[in-house]
């Protein structure tokens, strides 16, 4: 039976041990680097005992005291959405388009954000998290995880243009490395599969517009190893422990 969008999926267990400096940073008190200074100076206690060891691992149930205050860092949440049309990650596109956060409402009380941007016409996989390190990691221009898009064009893509795209494209003075581009089996030649590292769908659109094609639809079918398997359009789910580990190791 398919899960309804407003039903909370079962939450997977996530690895619990965390470095003391990250535990402090997650609480919003200071950065990891500053936390190291406080730890070395003896201002941090775990279960009432001062800890000065760099790399100390905090375990479930440990009580961390920072400069006299008990810390309660926010649990990291990772939620995958199969985004439908007419929802946007932007907050300034007018009232006729709703924000994607509506679609994951009820998944968590944490303040989550989408990883990257998607306009109203783009569909497919969109990751949400309150892990600022992961958000930053997957929005860096030189990050190394692959994304796969199905792109629908206004006309058939000429084979010579497909060949040119496969060799890489220069946009705004920056060369975009194309891992793979191909026609989709048993589909019109206007349906194209594109594999590259960027999570910026504007880049995907610009690649084809450079060759005088209008992009009608973009569907992200894979994101850094995550797929739409068993995730109907408009539905969301929590990432598994292994998926979170995989993303962190990309």
N, C-alpha and C positions, 0 to 999 in steps of 0.2 A: 504493500500500500504506500502511495506517495505521501510524503510529509507535506502538510499545508504550510504556507509561508509564515503563518503566525504561530506555529507550534514550535517550541524550543526543542532542538535536537538534544540527544544525550551528550553531555559534556565529557570529552575524553580527559583522562588523567595526564598531567604534564609534569615533567621532571621538576622536583621541588628545590633541590639545593641550589644556592645562589651565592656568589662572592659577596663578601660584606660590603665592599665599596659600591657594588652595583645595587645592593639592597638599600643602601643609604641614598644613592642617586635616584632610585625608583620612587622614593618617598617624597622627592621634590625639594629636599633640604639643600643640596649642593651637587656639583658635578662629581664624577668618579675621582678625578684628579684631586679635587679639594677634599673628598672623603678620605683619600689616602693620607693626607696631611693630618686630618683629625685622628685617624686611627693610630698613626705613628706617635702622636702627642699624648695618647692615652685617654682621649675624651670619649671613646666609644666602649660600651660594655655590652656583653652578650650574657644573658642570664645572670646579671649582677657582677660579672667578672670582667675587668678591663682586658681588651684584646688589642694587641699591637702587631700581630702577625699579618703581614701582607698576603693576600690570597685566602684568608680565612673563609671557610664555607659556612653559611648560615643554613640551618636545617629547619624543617617544619616544626613549629612549636617554640622555637627559640624567641626570646624577648630581647630586642635590640634597643639599647638606650643611647641616645646621641645627645651629649652635652646636657643631660638632665631630663630629656624628653623621650618618651617611648615612641618608636616609629611604627607606622602601619602602612607600608608601601602598597601601591595599587597592584593587584594581580594583572599580569599580562594576558591580554585576550587576543585571539587570532580567529577571524571570521571570514569565510569565503562566500561571496554572493555571485549568482549567475544573473547579471543585470539585464533587465528588459529595456525597451525603448522608452523615451519620454521621461527619463529620470537623469539628472545631471549631478556631477560632483561640485559644480559651481554654486555660489550663493547669490549670484547677481544676474541670472538669466531671465528674470521676470517670474511672475506668479503662475504662468501657464505651464511651467515645467517644475516638477517636484524634485526634491533633493533625495539622493540615494540613501541617506541615513534613515529615511522613513521605512525603507525596505528591510532594515536590520533592527528596527525598533523592538525592544524586548529581548534582544540577544544578550545584553549586558548593561550594567549600570555604569561601567567605565566610560571615560570620554575617548571614544575611538575616532579614528580618521581613516579616510580612504587612502590607499597607497597609489599615488598618481592620479591623473584626471581622466574623466570620461565625459564626452558631451552627450546630448540627449539621443543622438542617432546611433551611438556606439553601444553594442551589447556584449555580453560575455563576462568573463571572470574579473572580479574586482575584490581585492583583499582589503580588509579593515583591521586595524590594530591600534592599541595604545602604546605599542613598543616604538618609541621614537627612533631608536637605533635602527630598527628594521625599515621604518618608513624612509629614513635618510639613505639607507643602503640601496634600496630598490629605486630611488629616484635620482641617484647619481648618474651622470652621463656615461661613466666608464664601468658601470656595474656589468656583471658577466652572465647573468641568468637569461635564458632564452624564453621568448614569448612567441606564440603562434597565432596568427590572425587569418580569418577567412574574409577576404575583401570582395565586395560585389561592385563591379564597374558598370558604367553606362553603355559600354560596347565591348566587343571581344578584344582581349589583349593580343596584339600582334606578337608573333614568336620572336621577331627581332628585338622588340621592346623588352620582352621577358628576358632575353639573353643579356641585354644591356643592364637591366636591373640586377640580374644575378651577379654581375661583376662589381656592384657597388654604386652608390649614388652620392653625389656631392650636394648638400643642402646648406645654404648660408655659409659656405666656406668650410663646412665640416663633412668629412667622408663618412657615410653610413655603410657599415659592413652588413651585407645581406648573407645570412647563413644558408637560406634556401628560399627559392620562389618557384612555384609550379602551378600548372593547371590542376583543378580538382577533378578526380576521376568521375566520369559519368555526369558531369555538370557542363553547362555552357562554358565557352572559353572566356567569359566575362567573370567567372568565379575563380578566384586566385587564392592559393595558400601562400602565406608569407611568414618566414621564421627569421627573427632578428632579436636583438637584445633590448631595444628600447621599450619602455612601458608608456611612452608618449604617443598617443594615437594620432596626434597632429603630424608626427613624422611619417606615419604609415600613409596618411592621406596625401601628404606632400610628395611622397615618392612617386605616386601614380599621376598626380596633377602635373608633375614636371614633364611627363610624357603625353600631356593633353587628354587624360582620362578623368572623367568625373567619378568620384567615389560615392556610391549610393548607400552602402552599408559596410560597417566593420564589426566583426564578431571576434572577440578574443577567446580562443578555444583552449589555450594552454598558457599558464603563467608560472615560470620557474619550477616546472615539474608537476604543478597542480593542473587537473583537468576537470571538465564538466561532468564526468561520469557520475550518474545517479544524483545529479543536481539540476532539476528542472528550472527553466527560466523563471526568475522572480523569487526563487528559493535561496536559502543560505544554510550554512552548516559551520560547526566549529572544526578547526584543523585538528588532526590527530597529533599525538606526541611526536611520532616519527616525522610527520610533515613539517612540524615546527623545527625539529632538529635539522632536517634537510635544508630548509630555507636559511637557517643560521649558518650552515656550512657551505652555502653557495659561494 
